Amino acid sequence: MNLLQMNQWIRRQARETSTVTITDAEIVLYLNEAYEDVAARTACIRRDIETVLGAGTEEIELPSYVTGVIRANIKNDNPLLSARVADLESILGVGWRTDSGTIQYLVSLGPTTFRVVPKPAGTTILEFFSAIIPSAAGGSNPVTHLAVNADEPKIPGAYHVALPYFAMREISTRDATNPEMQRRSAEYAGLYSASLEALKQSTATLEGGVITLPIMRPAAPTGGGG
């Protein structure tokens, strides 16, 4: 479903029982709120996010639209491993805080902040294969809000209907004097929840499978340090 089709579907559903006036702008607002919610709850939108580090850079702050990291690697190179600060001396030796070279490890400092170890000796491009949420156009996010009639959400097609379910849930709650719309609000809430659960299960077929939000760490080393 594209934006126009979702708008038309919502208007057909609302016209059956509701007297609430709803504008196209309000519908688009609800649909984009749903788009963000679906992406945040299911991690079904995944893209490579590149970050360029200058020589000596120690910390990375990922963009706010990143909600989870499935893997990270130097561009066109092997994946990075995660480590705790407490383990780095035994892995890399006493000089790890000042050493520079080829990045091998990431240390999580917060939900979207990492420290790279060792510090890069030169300019380095890192790729974070990440779960993201859409946002308004104009920034670096590769997935933007629905804006024109032909726009389709970047989620599996079978689950596009989750967005108008969400919108109808919100629209129905506005018709407080209409018992039928209040009943339908609960019905749409159930349909939306069921769509989310089904979409979460479908993410098992994506690279990285089902991941836990808000953030995933790169895979930990499987062997001893060296």
PyMOL commands that place a pseudoatom at each C-alpha (Angstrom):
pseudoatom trace, name=CA, resn=MET, resi=1, chain=A, elem=C, hetatm=0, pos=[0.000, 0.000, 0.000]
pseudoatom trace, name=CA, resn=ASN, resi=2, chain=A, elem=C, hetatm=0, pos=[1.243, 3.460, -0.801]
pseudoatom trace, name=CA, resn=LEU, resi=3, chain=A, elem=C, hetatm=0, pos=[0.336, 6.649, 1.055]
pseudoatom trace, name=CA, resn=LEU, resi=4, chain=A, elem=C, hetatm=0, pos=[-2.636, 7.414, -1.202]
pseudoatom trace, name=CA, resn=GLN, resi=5, chain=A, elem=C, hetatm=0, pos=[-4.057, 3.898, -0.820]
pseudoatom trace, name=CA, resn=MET, resi=6, chain=A, elem=C, hetatm=0, pos=[-3.705, 4.016, 2.951]
pseudoatom trace, name=CA, resn=ASN, resi=7, chain=A, elem=C, hetatm=0, pos=[-5.401, 7.419, 3.068]
pseudoatom trace, name=CA, resn=GLN, resi=8, chain=A, elem=C, hetatm=0, pos=[-8.306, 6.100, 0.984]
pseudoatom trace, name=CA, resn=TRP, resi=9, chain=A, elem=C, hetatm=0, pos=[-8.632, 2.961, 3.128]
pseudoatom trace, name=CA, resn=ILE, resi=10, chain=A, elem=C, hetatm=0, pos=[-8.756, 5.043, 6.317]
pseudoatom trace, name=CA, resn=ARG, resi=11, chain=A, elem=C, hetatm=0, pos=[-11.389, 7.374, 4.889]
pseudoatom trace, name=CA, resn=ARG, resi=12, chain=A, elem=C, hetatm=0, pos=[-13.574, 4.452, 3.812]
pseudoatom trace, name=CA, resn=GLN, resi=13, chain=A, elem=C, hetatm=0, pos=[-13.352, 2.896, 7.278]
pseudoatom trace, name=CA, resn=ALA, resi=14, chain=A, elem=C, hetatm=0, pos=[-13.980, 6.151, 9.124]
pseudoatom trace, name=CA, resn=ARG, resi=15, chain=A, elem=C, hetatm=0, pos=[-16.904, 7.164, 6.914]
pseudoatom trace, name=CA, resn=GLU, resi=16, chain=A, elem=C, hetatm=0, pos=[-18.870, 4.046, 7.867]
pseudoatom trace, name=CA, resn=THR, resi=17, chain=A, elem=C, hetatm=0, pos=[-19.538, 5.092, 11.461]
pseudoatom trace, name=CA, resn=SER, resi=18, chain=A, elem=C, hetatm=0, pos=[-17.724, 8.314, 12.346]
pseudoatom trace, name=CA, resn=THR, resi=19, chain=A, elem=C, hetatm=0, pos=[-18.641, 11.952, 12.082]
pseudoatom trace, name=CA, resn=VAL, resi=20, chain=A, elem=C, hetatm=0, pos=[-15.165, 13.141, 13.041]
pseudoatom trace, name=CA, resn=THR, resi=21, chain=A, elem=C, hetatm=0, pos=[-13.529, 15.454, 10.489]
pseudoatom trace, name=CA, resn=ILE, resi=22, chain=A, elem=C, hetatm=0, pos=[-10.009, 14.348, 9.643]
pseudoatom trace, name=CA, resn=THR, resi=23, chain=A, elem=C, hetatm=0, pos=[-7.624, 16.154, 7.315]
pseudoatom trace, name=CA, resn=ASP, resi=24, chain=A, elem=C, hetatm=0, pos=[-5.089, 14.600, 4.961]
pseudoatom trace, name=CA, resn=ALA, resi=25, chain=A, elem=C, hetatm=0, pos=[-2.296, 16.185, 7.019]
pseudoatom trace, name=CA, resn=GLU, resi=26, chain=A, elem=C, hetatm=0, pos=[-3.598, 14.508, 10.179]
pseudoatom trace, name=CA, resn=ILE, resi=27, chain=A, elem=C, hetatm=0, pos=[-3.796, 11.145, 8.437]
pseudoatom trace, name=CA, resn=VAL, resi=28, chain=A, elem=C, hetatm=0, pos=[-0.200, 11.481, 7.221]
pseudoatom trace, name=CA, resn=LEU, resi=29, chain=A, elem=C, hetatm=0, pos=[0.851, 12.429, 10.761]
pseudoatom trace, name=CA, resn=TYR, resi=30, chain=A, elem=C, hetatm=0, pos=[-0.800, 9.306, 12.209]
pseudoatom trace, name=CA, resn=LEU, resi=31, chain=A, elem=C, hetatm=0, pos=[0.663, 7.069, 9.502]
pseudoatom trace, name=CA, resn=ASN, resi=32, chain=A, elem=C, hetatm=0, pos=[4.190, 8.346, 10.085]
pseudoatom trace, name=CA, resn=GLU, resi=33, chain=A, elem=C, hetatm=0, pos=[3.771, 7.953, 13.829]
pseudoatom trace, name=CA, resn=ALA, resi=34, chain=A, elem=C, hetatm=0, pos=[2.745, 4.366, 13.117]
pseudoatom trace, name=CA, resn=TYR, resi=35, chain=A, elem=C, hetatm=0, pos=[5.681, 3.920, 10.708]
pseudoatom trace, name=CA, resn=GLU, resi=36, chain=A, elem=C, hetatm=0, pos=[8.130, 4.916, 13.439]
pseudoatom trace, name=CA, resn=ASP, resi=37, chain=A, elem=C, hetatm=0, pos=[6.386, 2.757, 16.032]
pseudoatom trace, name=CA, resn=VAL, resi=38, chain=A, elem=C, hetatm=0, pos=[6.382, -0.341, 13.822]
pseudoatom trace, name=CA, resn=ALA, resi=39, chain=A, elem=C, hetatm=0, pos=[10.074, 0.079, 12.989]
pseudoatom trace, name=CA, resn=ALA, resi=40, chain=A, elem=C, hetatm=0, pos=[11.037, 0.706, 16.616]
pseudoatom trace, name=CA, resn=ARG, resi=41, chain=A, elem=C, hetatm=0, pos=[9.080, -2.259, 17.975]
pseudoatom trace, name=CA, resn=THR, resi=42, chain=A, elem=C, hetatm=0, pos=[10.049, -4.826, 15.337]
pseudoatom trace, name=CA, resn=ALA, resi=43, chain=A, elem=C, hetatm=0, pos=[13.509, -3.787, 14.033]
pseudoatom trace, name=CA, resn=CYS, resi=44, chain=A, elem=C, hetatm=0, pos=[12.302, -4.721, 10.556]
pseudoatom trace, name=CA, resn=ILE, resi=45, chain=A, elem=C, hetatm=0, pos=[14.041, -1.831, 8.733]
pseudoatom trace, name=CA, resn=ARG, resi=46, chain=A, elem=C, hetatm=0, pos=[17.775, -2.501, 8.492]
pseudoatom trace, name=CA, resn=ARG, resi=47, chain=A, elem=C, hetatm=0, pos=[20.442, -0.526, 6.690]
pseudoatom trace, name=CA, resn=ASP, resi=48, chain=A, elem=C, hetatm=0, pos=[24.219, -0.031, 6.660]
pseudoatom trace, name=CA, resn=ILE, resi=49, chain=A, elem=C, hetatm=0, pos=[25.109, 3.232, 8.382]
pseudoatom trace, name=CA, resn=GLU, resi=50, chain=A, elem=C, hetatm=0, pos=[28.601, 4.549, 7.613]
pseudoatom trace, name=CA, resn=THR, resi=51, chain=A, elem=C, hetatm=0, pos=[30.661, 6.582, 10.083]
pseudoatom trace, name=CA, resn=VAL, resi=52, chain=A, elem=C, hetatm=0, pos=[33.967, 8.193, 9.175]
pseudoatom trace, name=CA, resn=LEU, resi=53, chain=A, elem=C, hetatm=0, pos=[36.547, 8.387, 11.967]
pseudoatom trace, name=CA, resn=GLY, resi=54, chain=A, elem=C, hetatm=0, pos=[39.583, 10.604, 11.802]
pseudoatom trace, name=CA, resn=ALA, resi=55, chain=A, elem=C, hetatm=0, pos=[42.961, 9.441, 13.093]
pseudoatom trace, name=CA, resn=GLY, resi=56, chain=A, elem=C, hetatm=0, pos=[42.956, 9.266, 16.882]
pseudoatom trace, name=CA, resn=THR, resi=57, chain=A, elem=C, hetatm=0, pos=[39.152, 9.375, 17.231]
pseudoatom trace, name=CA, resn=GLU, resi=58, chain=A, elem=C, hetatm=0, pos=[38.049, 7.280, 20.198]
pseudoatom trace, name=CA, resn=GLU, resi=59, chain=A, elem=C, hetatm=0, pos=[34.262, 7.613, 20.406]
pseudoatom trace, name=CA, resn=ILE, resi=60, chain=A, elem=C, hetatm=0, pos=[31.350, 7.223, 17.998]
pseudoatom trace, name=CA, resn=GLU, resi=61, chain=A, elem=C, hetatm=0, pos=[27.844, 8.583, 18.529]
pseudoatom trace, name=CA, resn=LEU, resi=62, chain=A, elem=C, hetatm=0, pos=[25.431, 6.900, 16.125]
pseudoatom trace, name=CA, resn=PRO, resi=63, chain=A, elem=C, hetatm=0, pos=[22.510, 8.909, 14.701]
pseudoatom trace, name=CA, resn=SER, resi=64, chain=A, elem=C, hetatm=0, pos=[19.341, 9.089, 16.788]
pseudoatom trace, name=CA, resn=TYR, resi=65, chain=A, elem=C, hetatm=0, pos=[17.404, 7.077, 14.207]
pseudoatom trace, name=CA, resn=VAL, resi=66, chain=A, elem=C, hetatm=0, pos=[19.522, 3.982, 14.956]
pseudoatom trace, name=CA, resn=THR, resi=67, chain=A, elem=C, hetatm=0, pos=[17.740, 1.692, 17.425]
pseudoatom trace, name=CA, resn=GLY, resi=68, chain=A, elem=C, hetatm=0, pos=[19.822, -1.469, 17.209]
pseudoatom trace, name=CA, resn=VAL, resi=69, chain=A, elem=C, hetatm=0, pos=[23.115, -2.717, 15.797]
pseudoatom trace, name=CA, resn=ILE, resi=70, chain=A, elem=C, hetatm=0, pos=[23.276, -6.195, 14.285]
pseudoatom trace, name=CA, resn=ARG, resi=71, chain=A, elem=C, hetatm=0, pos=[26.964, -6.060, 13.311]
pseudoatom trace, name=CA, resn=ALA, resi=72, chain=A, elem=C, hetatm=0, pos=[29.765, -3.573, 12.807]
pseudoatom trace, name=CA, resn=ASN, resi=73, chain=A, elem=C, hetatm=0, pos=[32.875, -3.722, 10.670]
pseudoatom trace, name=CA, resn=ILE, resi=74, chain=A, elem=C, hetatm=0, pos=[35.561, -1.655, 9.034]
pseudoatom trace, name=CA, resn=LYS, resi=75, chain=A, elem=C, hetatm=0, pos=[34.281, -1.023, 5.514]
pseudoatom trace, name=CA, resn=ASN, resi=76, chain=A, elem=C, hetatm=0, pos=[35.032, -4.018, 3.281]
pseudoatom trace, name=CA, resn=ASP, resi=77, chain=A, elem=C, hetatm=0, pos=[36.699, -5.812, 6.180]
pseudoatom trace, name=CA, resn=ASN, resi=78, chain=A, elem=C, hetatm=0, pos=[35.966, -8.304, 8.955]
pseudoatom trace, name=CA, resn=PRO, resi=79, chain=A, elem=C, hetatm=0, pos=[33.380, -7.647, 11.689]
pseudoatom trace, name=CA, resn=LEU, resi=80, chain=A, elem=C, hetatm=0, pos=[34.480, -5.891, 14.879]
pseudoatom trace, name=CA, resn=LEU, resi=81, chain=A, elem=C, hetatm=0, pos=[34.164, -7.606, 18.241]
pseudoatom trace, name=CA, resn=SER, resi=82, chain=A, elem=C, hetatm=0, pos=[32.744, -6.225, 21.462]
pseudoatom trace, name=CA, resn=ALA, resi=83, chain=A, elem=C, hetatm=0, pos=[34.682, -6.029, 24.692]
pseudoatom trace, name=CA, resn=ARG, resi=84, chain=A, elem=C, hetatm=0, pos=[34.336, -4.615, 28.176]
pseudoatom trace, name=CA, resn=VAL, resi=85, chain=A, elem=C, hetatm=0, pos=[36.851, -2.085, 29.446]
pseudoatom trace, name=CA, resn=ALA, resi=86, chain=A, elem=C, hetatm=0, pos=[37.701, -4.515, 32.240]
pseudoatom trace, name=CA, resn=ASP, resi=87, chain=A, elem=C, hetatm=0, pos=[38.799, -7.131, 29.692]
pseudoatom trace, name=CA, resn=LEU, resi=88, chain=A, elem=C, hetatm=0, pos=[40.843, -4.977, 27.339]
pseudoatom trace, name=CA, resn=GLU, resi=89, chain=A, elem=C, hetatm=0, pos=[44.112, -5.058, 29.284]
pseudoatom trace, name=CA, resn=SER, resi=90, chain=A, elem=C, hetatm=0, pos=[44.148, -8.839, 29.297]
pseudoatom trace, name=CA, resn=ILE, resi=91, chain=A, elem=C, hetatm=0, pos=[43.256, -8.904, 25.598]
pseudoatom trace, name=CA, resn=LEU, resi=92, chain=A, elem=C, hetatm=0, pos=[45.498, -6.119, 24.277]
pseudoatom trace, name=CA, resn=GLY, resi=93, chain=A, elem=C, hetatm=0, pos=[48.015, -5.396, 27.029]
pseudoatom trace, name=CA, resn=VAL, resi=94, chain=A, elem=C, hetatm=0, pos=[48.610, -2.449, 29.351]
pseudoatom trace, name=CA, resn=GLY, resi=95, chain=A, elem=C, hetatm=0, pos=[49.029, 0.059, 26.540]
pseudoatom trace, name=CA, resn=TRP, resi=96, chain=A, elem=C, hetatm=0, pos=[45.562, -0.329, 25.039]
pseudoatom trace, name=CA, resn=ARG, resi=97, chain=A, elem=C, hetatm=0, pos=[44.391, 3.142, 26.147]
pseudoatom trace, name=CA, resn=THR, resi=98, chain=A, elem=C, hetatm=0, pos=[47.091, 4.917, 24.137]
pseudoatom trace, name=CA, resn=ASP, resi=99, chain=A, elem=C, hetatm=0, pos=[47.759, 2.454, 21.342]
pseudoatom trace, name=CA, resn=SER, resi=100, chain=A, elem=C, hetatm=0, pos=[46.696, 3.257, 17.804]
pseudoatom trace, name=CA, resn=GLY, resi=101, chain=A, elem=C, hetatm=0, pos=[46.315, 0.961, 14.836]
pseudoatom trace, name=CA, resn=THR, resi=102, chain=A, elem=C, hetatm=0, pos=[43.560, -0.984, 13.087]
pseudoatom trace, name=CA, resn=ILE, resi=103, chain=A, elem=C, hetatm=0, pos=[40.301, -0.978, 15.051]
pseudoatom trace, name=CA, resn=GLN, resi=104, chain=A, elem=C, hetatm=0, pos=[39.431, -4.409, 16.459]
pseudoatom trace, name=CA, resn=TYR, resi=105, chain=A, elem=C, hetatm=0, pos=[36.955, -3.838, 19.293]
pseudoatom trace, name=CA, resn=LEU, resi=106, chain=A, elem=C, hetatm=0, pos=[33.934, -1.759, 20.241]
pseudoatom trace, name=CA, resn=VAL, resi=107, chain=A, elem=C, hetatm=0, pos=[33.124, -0.851, 23.834]
pseudoatom trace, name=CA, resn=SER, resi=108, chain=A, elem=C, hetatm=0, pos=[29.540, 0.226, 24.527]
pseudoatom trace, name=CA, resn=LEU, resi=109, chain=A, elem=C, hetatm=0, pos=[29.358, 3.542, 26.397]
pseudoatom trace, name=CA, resn=GLY, resi=110, chain=A, elem=C, hetatm=0, pos=[25.608, 4.079, 26.033]
pseudoatom trace, name=CA, resn=PRO, resi=111, chain=A, elem=C, hetatm=0, pos=[22.610, 3.234, 23.874]
pseudoatom trace, name=CA, resn=THR, resi=112, chain=A, elem=C, hetatm=0, pos=[24.153, 4.675, 20.698]
pseudoatom trace, name=CA, resn=THR, resi=113, chain=A, elem=C, hetatm=0, pos=[27.706, 5.489, 21.783]
pseudoatom trace, name=CA, resn=PHE, resi=114, chain=A, elem=C, hetatm=0, pos=[30.778, 3.304, 21.317]
pseudoatom trace, name=CA, resn=ARG, resi=115, chain=A, elem=C, hetatm=0, pos=[34.489, 3.537, 21.998]
pseudoatom trace, name=CA, resn=VAL, resi=116, chain=A, elem=C, hetatm=0, pos=[36.814, 2.063, 19.371]
pseudoatom trace, name=CA, resn=VAL, resi=117, chain=A, elem=C, hetatm=0, pos=[39.921, 0.143, 20.391]
pseudoatom trace, name=CA, resn=PRO, resi=118, chain=A, elem=C, hetatm=0, pos=[42.639, 0.707, 19.413]
pseudoatom trace, name=CA, resn=LYS, resi=119, chain=A, elem=C, hetatm=0, pos=[42.318, 4.290, 18.232]
pseudoatom trace, name=CA, resn=PRO, resi=120, chain=A, elem=C, hetatm=0, pos=[42.551, 4.426, 14.427]
pseudoatom trace, name=CA, resn=ALA, resi=121, chain=A, elem=C, hetatm=0, pos=[45.966, 5.344, 13.111]
pseudoatom trace, name=CA, resn=GLY, resi=122, chain=A, elem=C, hetatm=0, pos=[44.379, 6.944, 10.055]
pseudoatom trace, name=CA, resn=THR, resi=123, chain=A, elem=C, hetatm=0, pos=[40.983, 7.866, 8.628]
pseudoatom trace, name=CA, resn=THR, resi=124, chain=A, elem=C, hetatm=0, pos=[38.707, 4.825, 8.936]
pseudoatom trace, name=CA, resn=ILE, resi=125, chain=A, elem=C, hetatm=0, pos=[35.208, 4.147, 7.664]
pseudoatom trace, name=CA, resn=LEU, resi=126, chain=A, elem=C, hetatm=0, pos=[33.044, 1.930, 9.878]
pseudoatom trace, name=CA, resn=GLU, resi=127, chain=A, elem=C, hetatm=0, pos=[29.804, 0.279, 8.749]
pseudoatom trace, name=CA, resn=PHE, resi=128, chain=A, elem=C, hetatm=0, pos=[27.087, -0.421, 11.295]
pseudoatom trace, name=CA, resn=PHE, resi=129, chain=A, elem=C, hetatm=0, pos=[24.396, -2.764, 9.988]
pseudoatom trace, name=CA, resn=SER, resi=130, chain=A, elem=C, hetatm=0, pos=[21.581, -1.314, 12.036]
pseudoatom trace, name=CA, resn=ALA, resi=131, chain=A, elem=C, hetatm=0, pos=[17.891, -1.382, 12.778]
pseudoatom trace, name=CA, resn=ILE, resi=132, chain=A, elem=C, hetatm=0, pos=[16.553, 2.117, 12.165]
pseudoatom trace, name=CA, resn=ILE, resi=133, chain=A, elem=C, hetatm=0, pos=[13.356, 4.120, 12.405]
pseudoatom trace, name=CA, resn=PRO, resi=134, chain=A, elem=C, hetatm=0, pos=[12.204, 6.497, 9.665]
pseudoatom trace, name=CA, resn=SER, resi=135, chain=A, elem=C, hetatm=0, pos=[12.402, 10.245, 10.183]
pseudoatom trace, name=CA, resn=ALA, resi=136, chain=A, elem=C, hetatm=0, pos=[11.606, 13.451, 8.347]
pseudoatom trace, name=CA, resn=ALA, resi=137, chain=A, elem=C, hetatm=0, pos=[13.530, 14.127, 5.151]
pseudoatom trace, name=CA, resn=GLY, resi=138, chain=A, elem=C, hetatm=0, pos=[16.493, 16.454, 5.214]
pseudoatom trace, name=CA, resn=GLY, resi=139, chain=A, elem=C, hetatm=0, pos=[18.960, 14.532, 7.354]
pseudoatom trace, name=CA, resn=SER, resi=140, chain=A, elem=C, hetatm=0, pos=[21.211, 11.533, 6.823]
pseudoatom trace, name=CA, resn=ASN, resi=141, chain=A, elem=C, hetatm=0, pos=[18.533, 8.895, 7.477]
pseudoatom trace, name=CA, resn=PRO, resi=142, chain=A, elem=C, hetatm=0, pos=[18.230, 6.590, 4.432]
pseudoatom trace, name=CA, resn=VAL, resi=143, chain=A, elem=C, hetatm=0, pos=[14.561, 5.888, 5.299]
pseudoatom trace, name=CA, resn=THR, resi=144, chain=A, elem=C, hetatm=0, pos=[12.296, 8.930, 5.484]
pseudoatom trace, name=CA, resn=HIS, resi=145, chain=A, elem=C, hetatm=0, pos=[8.682, 9.588, 6.405]
pseudoatom trace, name=CA, resn=LEU, resi=146, chain=A, elem=C, hetatm=0, pos=[5.846, 9.028, 3.972]
pseudoatom trace, name=CA, resn=ALA, resi=147, chain=A, elem=C, hetatm=0, pos=[5.280, 12.331, 2.194]
pseudoatom trace, name=CA, resn=VAL, resi=148, chain=A, elem=C, hetatm=0, pos=[3.824, 11.946, -1.326]
pseudoatom trace, name=CA, resn=ASN, resi=149, chain=A, elem=C, hetatm=0, pos=[1.046, 9.694, -2.593]
pseudoatom trace, name=CA, resn=ALA, resi=150, chain=A, elem=C, hetatm=0, pos=[3.364, 7.134, -4.207]
pseudoatom trace, name=CA, resn=ASP, resi=151, chain=A, elem=C, hetatm=0, pos=[5.478, 6.602, -1.078]
pseudoatom trace, name=CA, resn=GLU, resi=152, chain=A, elem=C, hetatm=0, pos=[5.366, 3.091, 0.417]
pseudoatom trace, name=CA, resn=PRO, resi=153, chain=A, elem=C, hetatm=0, pos=[6.675, 2.101, 3.853]
pseudoatom trace, name=CA, resn=LYS, resi=154, chain=A, elem=C, hetatm=0, pos=[9.953, 0.169, 3.772]
pseudoatom trace, name=CA, resn=ILE, resi=155, chain=A, elem=C, hetatm=0, pos=[8.501, -2.779, 5.660]
pseudoatom trace, name=CA, resn=PRO, resi=156, chain=A, elem=C, hetatm=0, pos=[7.289, -6.121, 4.240]
pseudoatom trace, name=CA, resn=GLY, resi=157, chain=A, elem=C, hetatm=0, pos=[4.227, -5.497, 2.085]
pseudoatom trace, name=CA, resn=ALA, resi=158, chain=A, elem=C, hetatm=0, pos=[1.995, -7.896, 3.997]
pseudoatom trace, name=CA, resn=TYR, resi=159, chain=A, elem=C, hetatm=0, pos=[2.302, -5.633, 7.036]
pseudoatom trace, name=CA, resn=HIS, resi=160, chain=A, elem=C, hetatm=0, pos=[1.627, -2.252, 5.410]
pseudoatom trace, name=CA, resn=VAL, resi=161, chain=A, elem=C, hetatm=0, pos=[-1.917, -2.457, 6.764]
pseudoatom trace, name=CA, resn=ALA, resi=162, chain=A, elem=C, hetatm=0, pos=[-0.534, -2.120, 10.308]
pseudoatom trace, name=CA, resn=LEU, resi=163, chain=A, elem=C, hetatm=0, pos=[-0.086, 1.607, 9.652]
pseudoatom trace, name=CA, resn=PRO, resi=164, chain=A, elem=C, hetatm=0, pos=[-3.760, 2.346, 8.832]
pseudoatom trace, name=CA, resn=TYR, resi=165, chain=A, elem=C, hetatm=0, pos=[-4.787, 0.085, 11.757]
pseudoatom trace, name=CA, resn=PHE, resi=166, chain=A, elem=C, hetatm=0, pos=[-2.775, 2.368, 14.030]
pseudoatom trace, name=CA, resn=ALA, resi=167, chain=A, elem=C, hetatm=0, pos=[-4.247, 5.488, 12.418]
pseudoatom trace, name=CA, resn=MET, resi=168, chain=A, elem=C, hetatm=0, pos=[-7.809, 4.195, 12.763]
pseudoatom trace, name=CA, resn=ARG, resi=169, chain=A, elem=C, hetatm=0, pos=[-7.186, 3.361, 16.411]
pseudoatom trace, name=CA, resn=GLU, resi=170, chain=A, elem=C, hetatm=0, pos=[-6.176, 6.971, 17.008]
pseudoatom trace, name=CA, resn=ILE, resi=171, chain=A, elem=C, hetatm=0, pos=[-8.958, 8.478, 14.891]
pseudoatom trace, name=CA, resn=SER, resi=172, chain=A, elem=C, hetatm=0, pos=[-11.599, 6.333, 16.571]
pseudoatom trace, name=CA, resn=THR, resi=173, chain=A, elem=C, hetatm=0, pos=[-10.614, 7.474, 20.038]
pseudoatom trace, name=CA, resn=ARG, resi=174, chain=A, elem=C, hetatm=0, pos=[-11.355, 11.055, 18.988]
pseudoatom trace, name=CA, resn=ASP, resi=175, chain=A, elem=C, hetatm=0, pos=[-15.033, 10.222, 18.445]
pseudoatom trace, name=CA, resn=ALA, resi=176, chain=A, elem=C, hetatm=0, pos=[-15.747, 10.030, 22.184]
pseudoatom trace, name=CA, resn=THR, resi=177, chain=A, elem=C, hetatm=0, pos=[-19.535, 10.333, 21.843]
pseudoatom trace, name=CA, resn=ASN, resi=178, chain=A, elem=C, hetatm=0, pos=[-19.849, 7.482, 19.353]
pseudoatom trace, name=CA, resn=PRO, resi=179, chain=A, elem=C, hetatm=0, pos=[-20.041, 4.055, 21.106]
pseudoatom trace, name=CA, resn=GLU, resi=180, chain=A, elem=C, hetatm=0, pos=[-19.489, 2.217, 17.832]
pseudoatom trace, name=CA, resn=MET, resi=181, chain=A, elem=C, hetatm=0, pos=[-16.243, 4.072, 17.173]
pseudoatom trace, name=CA, resn=GLN, resi=182, chain=A, elem=C, hetatm=0, pos=[-15.060, 3.417, 20.717]
pseudoatom trace, name=CA, resn=ARG, resi=183, chain=A, elem=C, hetatm=0, pos=[-15.692, -0.268, 20.127]
pseudoatom trace, name=CA, resn=ARG, resi=184, chain=A, elem=C, hetatm=0, pos=[-13.834, -0.101, 16.849]
pseudoatom trace, name=CA, resn=SER, resi=185, chain=A, elem=C, hetatm=0, pos=[-10.941, 1.717, 18.496]
pseudoatom trace, name=CA, resn=ALA, resi=186, chain=A, elem=C, hetatm=0, pos=[-10.387, -1.346, 20.661]
pseudoatom trace, name=CA, resn=GLU, resi=187, chain=A, elem=C, hetatm=0, pos=[-10.800, -3.570, 17.602]
pseudoatom trace, name=CA, resn=TYR, resi=188, chain=A, elem=C, hetatm=0, pos=[-8.161, -1.654, 15.632]
pseudoatom trace, name=CA, resn=ALA, resi=189, chain=A, elem=C, hetatm=0, pos=[-5.852, -1.693, 18.655]
pseudoatom trace, name=CA, resn=GLY, resi=190, chain=A, elem=C, hetatm=0, pos=[-6.091, -5.485, 18.626]
pseudoatom trace, name=CA, resn=LEU, resi=191, chain=A, elem=C, hetatm=0, pos=[-5.455, -5.681, 14.897]
pseudoatom trace, name=CA, resn=TYR, resi=192, chain=A, elem=C, hetatm=0, pos=[-2.426, -3.422, 15.235]
pseudoatom trace, name=CA, resn=SER, resi=193, chain=A, elem=C, hetatm=0, pos=[-0.976, -5.476, 18.089]
pseudoatom trace, name=CA, resn=ALA, resi=194, chain=A, elem=C, hetatm=0, pos=[-1.494, -8.701, 16.141]
pseudoatom trace, name=CA, resn=SER, resi=195, chain=A, elem=C, hetatm=0, pos=[0.255, -7.205, 13.096]
pseudoatom trace, name=CA, resn=LEU, resi=196, chain=A, elem=C, hetatm=0, pos=[3.208, -6.180, 15.239]
pseudoatom trace, name=CA, resn=GLU, resi=197, chain=A, elem=C, hetatm=0, pos=[3.554, -9.646, 16.724]
pseudoatom trace, name=CA, resn=ALA, resi=198, chain=A, elem=C, hetatm=0, pos=[3.401, -11.279, 13.291]
pseudoatom trace, name=CA, resn=LEU, resi=199, chain=A, elem=C, hetatm=0, pos=[5.981, -8.843, 11.907]
pseudoatom trace, name=CA, resn=LYS, resi=200, chain=A, elem=C, hetatm=0, pos=[8.299, -9.492, 14.856]
pseudoatom trace, name=CA, resn=GLN, resi=201, chain=A, elem=C, hetatm=0, pos=[8.211, -13.177, 13.992]
pseudoatom trace, name=CA, resn=SER, resi=202, chain=A, elem=C, hetatm=0, pos=[8.920, -12.487, 10.333]
pseudoatom trace, name=CA, resn=THR, resi=203, chain=A, elem=C, hetatm=0, pos=[12.136, -10.662, 11.273]
pseudoatom trace, name=CA, resn=ALA, resi=204, chain=A, elem=C, hetatm=0, pos=[13.595, -14.082, 12.123]
pseudoatom trace, name=CA, resn=THR, resi=205, chain=A, elem=C, hetatm=0, pos=[14.194, -14.453, 8.380]
pseudoatom trace, name=CA, resn=LEU, resi=206, chain=A, elem=C, hetatm=0, pos=[16.251, -11.230, 8.203]
pseudoatom trace, name=CA, resn=GLU, resi=207, chain=A, elem=C, hetatm=0, pos=[19.995, -11.035, 8.744]
pseudoatom trace, name=CA, resn=GLY, resi=208, chain=A, elem=C, hetatm=0, pos=[20.562, -10.983, 12.482]
pseudoatom trace, name=CA, resn=GLY, resi=209, chain=A, elem=C, hetatm=0, pos=[17.152, -12.502, 13.139]
pseudoatom trace, name=CA, resn=VAL, resi=210, chain=A, elem=C, hetatm=0, pos=[14.986, -11.109, 15.910]
pseudoatom trace, name=CA, resn=ILE, resi=211, chain=A, elem=C, hetatm=0, pos=[16.956, -8.570, 17.923]
pseudoatom trace, name=CA, resn=THR, resi=212, chain=A, elem=C, hetatm=0, pos=[16.294, -6.912, 21.243]
pseudoatom trace, name=CA, resn=LEU, resi=213, chain=A, elem=C, hetatm=0, pos=[15.939, -3.145, 21.243]
pseudoatom trace, name=CA, resn=PRO, resi=214, chain=A, elem=C, hetatm=0, pos=[17.018, -0.476, 21.999]
pseudoatom trace, name=CA, resn=ILE, resi=215, chain=A, elem=C, hetatm=0, pos=[20.540, -1.626, 21.129]
pseudoatom trace, name=CA, resn=MET, resi=216, chain=A, elem=C, hetatm=0, pos=[22.462, -4.759, 20.306]
pseudoatom trace, name=CA, resn=ARG, resi=217, chain=A, elem=C, hetatm=0, pos=[26.185, -5.163, 20.753]
pseudoatom trace, name=CA, resn=PRO, resi=218, chain=A, elem=C, hetatm=0, pos=[28.400, -6.775, 18.116]
pseudoatom trace, name=CA, resn=ALA, resi=219, chain=A, elem=C, hetatm=0, pos=[29.114, -10.439, 18.804]
pseudoatom trace, name=CA, resn=ALA, resi=220, chain=A, elem=C, hetatm=0, pos=[31.516, -11.018, 21.697]
pseudoatom trace, name=CA, resn=PRO, resi=221, chain=A, elem=C, hetatm=0, pos=[34.808, -12.851, 21.095]
pseudoatom trace, name=CA, resn=THR, resi=222, chain=A, elem=C, hetatm=0, pos=[34.401, -16.614, 21.220]
pseudoatom trace, name=CA, resn=GLY, resi=223, chain=A, elem=C, hetatm=0, pos=[37.958, -17.416, 22.254]
pseudoatom trace, name=CA, resn=GLY, resi=224, chain=A, elem=C, hetatm=0, pos=[40.592, -16.095, 24.612]
pseudoatom trace, name=CA, resn=GLY, resi=225, chain=A, elem=C, hetatm=0, pos=[42.261, -12.747, 24.145]
pseudoatom trace, name=CA, resn=GLY, resi=226, chain=A, elem=C, hetatm=0, pos=[45.565, -12.334, 22.398]
for i in range(1, 226): cmd.bond("trace and resi %d" % i, "trace and resi %d" % (i + 1))
show_as sticks, trace
zoom trace
